[in-house]
Amino acid sequence: MLEQQIAQANACVDEQAPELTKMADTIFDHPEIGPHEVFASKLLTDYLESHGFAVTRGVGGLETAFRAVWKNGEGGPNMGLLCEYDALPGMGHGCGHQMQGPGILGAAVAIQKAAGTQPFTLTVYGTPGEENISGKYIMIQNGCTFEELDVALMMHGGPATQTDIKCLANAEYDLIYHGKAAHAALKPEAGRSSLDAMCLAFHGMECLREHVTDDVRLHYNITDGGGTAANVVPSLTKAQVMVRANTVKAVKELMVRLEKIFQGAAMMTETTVEAKVGKILDNKIPNLQLNDVLMKYARELQAPNCQPPRQRTGSTDFANVMHRVPGSCIRVAFVPDGTSSHSPEFIAAGKSQEAHRAVVFGAKILADTVLELIDDPAKLASIQKEFRDRLAAEEK
């Protein structure tokens, strides 16, 4: 029965392929910065509604976010498919997000068409602004926690077909020092330099690098230097600061140390400081069983350049979902091995035949995986147990 369902689902993806790839090209040609992906969100939700999904727009406090639900009877597991559709500022679709929505929609409709008698719910989430505002983080903060899902799956284009093991947790600060302006030559004693304070904070972070584990990453950049005149003591200096580590627990411990540095710099310069915490992104809770199922179908379908999982990546808001439900993302090759995302090479390949094939492969891999998990409740239960065990071990 499962083999027949998978064959039917794959045939359904092939039937949809011309429309899915046209949709991907259209999104590529209309890049939108999150959370303002009005065009892409409408394109995706209209397609889902035309296939019988009940769509709710504006979920999680974001206008371009959506939830689309289709039920096969009553009860059973709730299988989640998540997609992104935002572009990069000044670049366009340099991360391949134009492929995600069409790939997810192709999988959703294929699962719908191949559904057997076992009851289940299929939920598709549209999650805006991954690149700039971390939309999933905001949605969770606004009460859309994704916790109704039994599993959450995504697809993403890349240089290899593979899954991930870990990603770095991340916290961000808007760091602001307030000083006192004065003429730097005539009355320097009256001034208190906010720029001096910021430079001391940066130096403190450099010293901190010597006393942290190898996984820690510290980034900073001045966003407002407090003016351009050299003979005016700056009274306001702003910067963005980021700290990353293997676990969100480690990040939070580092935040305590960083805030001591920020306060120390203010004390030394007799300035005041505001350290405004922005988003905090979790590390991924890997699910090796779920990764294995995805890669099994990637190999069976002969997806290009199948590789072992990436052991560690940068930061993503999908990790905040993966701290709540079992999840995984299948990456499908469409650019040469070693190609970086956020690059001209990703742009150049955005509407290529390889990109079109990645949409189709992603849809099939996800559909086949979901159908197997519906068919095998014991496997789904084992995946959920792995998630609980790994989460509990990390929280110790």
N, C-alpha and C positions, 0 to 999 in steps of 0.2 A: 504493500500500500504506500509506504513512504517513498519508494523508488518512483512509483507512478506520480505521486504528488510533486516530487522534485523535478521530474521530466516535464510535467505540466507547467510548473512555475518557470523553469528555464525557457520553455517555449513562449510563455507569456511575456517574459522580458524581451525576447527577440522580436516579438510582435510590436512591443512598445518602443523598441530601440530608435526608430527614426524620430519619433516625437520626443523621446527623452534627450537625445543628443541635440536636437534643435533647441530644446529648452535650455540645455547647458550653454550652448552658444549664445542664446539670447541673453541669459544672465551675464555671461562674460562680456557681451557688448554693452551692457547697462550696469556698470559697477556702481555699487552703493556702499557708503560707509555706515557701519552700525552706529546706533540702532535705527537707521533711517532707510532700511531696505524695503521700501514700500512696493516697488515694482516686482522684485523677486518674491516677496511674501505673497502678493496677490496671485502671481503666476502659479506658485506651488499650491496654495490653498484652493484656487479654482479647479486645478487638476484633481485634487483629492475629493472635493465636493462632487465633481462630475462622475466619480467612481464610488459614490455612496458613503463616503466618510462624513461623520458629523464634526464640523469644524468650529472651534472656538478661537476667535482672534483676540489679540491683546492680553494674553495670559502672562502672569508673572510681572505685571506692571510695565511691560514693554509693548508698544503699539504693534510692532512687526513680528512679535512672537505668536505662535499658534499651537493649538493642540487639536489633532484630528483622530477620531476614534471610530473603529469598526468592530462590531461584535459578531462572532460566530457562535450563536447560541448564548446560553447563560452560564456563568462560572468559568472555571479554568484559569490558566495563567494569563497575565497581562504582559505582552511582549512589546518592548519599546524600541522605536527607531528614531534617532535624533539627527538633525541636519543643521548645517550652517550655510549662510549665503551672503556673507559680508565680504567686501573688498578691502584692500589696503589703501590708506591715504596716499595719494600721489603716485600710486602704482597701478591700481586696478586689481584684477584677480591674479595676484602673484603668489597665492597660496593654494590655488585650485579649488576654492570653495564653490565655484560655479558648477562643479560636478556633483557635489554632495546631495543637494536637493533632488535633482533628477534621479540619481542613483537610489536614494532612499524611497522615492515615490515609485520607481520601477519595482523595487523589492516589495513594497506595501501592496501594490495591486497584484503582483504575482502570488503573494501569500494568500490574498483574498480569493483569487481565482482557483488556487489549488487546495483550498481548505477542505478538510475531510469532515468527519462527523464529530470529532473531539472539540469541545467548546474552548474558546479562548477569546481574548480581547487583543486587538492590535492598536497601539497608540503611536502616532507619529507626532513628534515635537519639532517645531521650528524654533531655533534658538539664535537670535540676532547677536551681532556685535562681538564675536569671539575675539577679534583682533584688537579691539580698542577698549571696550568696556567690560569684557568677560560676561556676556549676557546670561549664561547659565548661573553664574554666581549671583547676579542681581535677581534673577527669577527665583532662586532658592531663598534669598533674603526676603523676597516679597511673598513667600508662602507657597510657591510652586516648587515643591521639593523633589519631584519625580519618584517619590517613595511608593507610589501605587504600582510601579513597574516591578515585574519579577526579573527582568533583565533589560539592559540598555545597550544598544548597538549603534555604531556609526561606521561611515566609510570616509576615506580621505585619499586623494591622489598623492603620489610620491615617486621616488626613484626605484623603489622595490616594493614587491607585494609581501607584506609582513604585518605582524602585530607589534605591540609594545609591552614591555615589562614595567618600567618605572618612568615617572616624570618628576621633575623637581617641583617641590612646593615653593610658593612665592608670596611675598608680602610687599606692599608698596606704601611709601610715605610721600606726602607733600610736606616738605621741610621748609619752614619760613623763619628767618631771623629778622627781628626788629631792632634797629639801632637808633642812633641820633645823628642827624645830618649836621655838618659844620663845614666851614671853609678849611680845606686841608692844609693851607699855608698860614692863614692869618689867625685861625683859632682851632688848631688841631686838638688841643686839650679838651675842647667842648664836645668833640665828636665821639661816637661809639660805633665802630664799623660793623655793620651786618655782614659785609663781605669777608672781613677777617674771621668772624664767627663761623661762616660757612666753610672757609678754607681750613680752619681748625677741625671742624667736624669731618671733613673729607680726610684730613691727615689721620684723625683718630680711627676712621674706618680702614685706612691703609695699615695702621698698626695692628688693628684687629685681625687682619688677614693672616698674620703670623701665628695666631692662637685659635684657629678654628680647624675643623676637619676638612679633608680634601674636597668634599662635595659642595662646600659652601661657595656661593657666588655673591659678590657685592657689586652693585652698579649705582652710579650717580651721575647727574648732570645738572648744571645750573640752567634754570628756565627763565630767570629774571635776575640780572646782576646788580640791579639797583641804580642804573643810570650809566651814562657814557663819559661824563666829565671826570678826569683824573683828579681835579682839585676840589672835589666834593666828597666828603666822607659818606659812603652809602648808608642809608637808613633802612632799606628793605632789600633782602636778598632771598630768592626762592630757588628751590631745587626739587628734583624728583629723585628718590632713593628707592632701590629695590634690593631685597635680600632673598636668596634662594638656598634651599638645602634639600636633602633626600626626603625628609618628612616634614609635615606641617608642625609637628611637635618641636623639631629642631629649629624651625623658623621662628616659632614663638619664643623659644629660649633665647635666640639671637636678638630678637626684638628688644628684650629687656636690656641686653648689653648695648645695643645701638642707642637706645634712649638715654642711657647714662652718658654716652659720648655726646649726644646732642645737648644735653643739659650742661655737661662740662664745658663745652665750647662757649655756651652762653655765659657761664660763670666767669670764664677767663677774659671775656671781652665786655662784660657788663651790658650785655644785650639780653633780649628775651627771645624765646623760641616757641614755635608751634610745630609739633610733629603730628600731622593729621594722618591717621592710618586709612589707607584706601582699601582696595580689595585684598583678600587673602585667599590664594588658590591652594587647594590641597594637593598632595601627591596622589598618584594613582594607586589604588589597591589592585594589584594584578590578579587576573583570574586565568590560570594556566589551562584549565580545562576548556574554558570558553575560547581562549586563543587557539587551542588545538582543533576545536570543531571548525572554526573559521578557516584555518589553514588547510584542514583536510579538504574542504570544498574548493579552496583556491587551487590546490594541486590537482584535484579531480577535473576541474574546469580548465586546467592548463593556463591559468593566469600567468602573465609575464613575470620573469625574474623573481620567483619565490625565494625568500631568504629567511634565516632565523629571526626571531624578534629583536627589535631594538632594545638594548638593555636599559638605556636611560635617554630621556628626551628633555626638551625645555619644559615650560609650564603651559597648562591648558585648563580652561574652566570645566572641561569634561571630567577632570579629576574630582571636582566637587560633587558631580553626579556619582562617580565611582566610589566615593566614600559613603554613599547611601544605598546603592543597589549594585549587583554584579554587572560589570560592563566591560566592553572591549571595542576597539576600533580596528577595522581591517583597512590597511593602506594598500592601494593598488598602483602598480608601476605604470607611469605614462611618460616619464622623462628618463634620460640615461642615468645609470648608477653613479652616485656621488653628487648629483645635482642638488643644490641648495634650494629650499623654498624661499619665498620673498625675493625672487631673483628674476632677471630678464628672461632666463631660460624657461621658467614656469610660464611667463607671459607668452613667449613664442610658441609654446606647446599647447596653449589653452584651448585651441579649437582644432587640434590635430586629430588624425585618425586614432592615435594612441590614447588621447584624452577621451574620445568617444568610446573606445573599447573599454577604458577604465570604468566609465559609467555602467556599461553593460555587465562587466565582470563583478563590480561591486554590488550591483543589484542582485545578481544570481547568487553570489556567495552569501549575502545576508538573508535572502529568501530561503535558501537551502538550509542554512543554519537554524533559522527560526522554525521551519517545518520539522526539523529533526528534534528540536527541544520540545515542541508541542507533542510530538509522537512518543517521546521518551521521558515521562515525568521523573523517573529515577535519575536520569542524567541531569535534568534541570535542578532537582533537589540537591544533587551532589555539587553542582556549580554554586548553588546558594550557600551550601555548607562551607565550601572553600572560602567564599567571600566573608562569611561570619567569622571563620577561624582567623583569617588574615587580618581582618579589621580588629579583632580582639587582641591579637598578638601585637599589633602596632600601638594600640592604646594603652598597653601595659607600661 
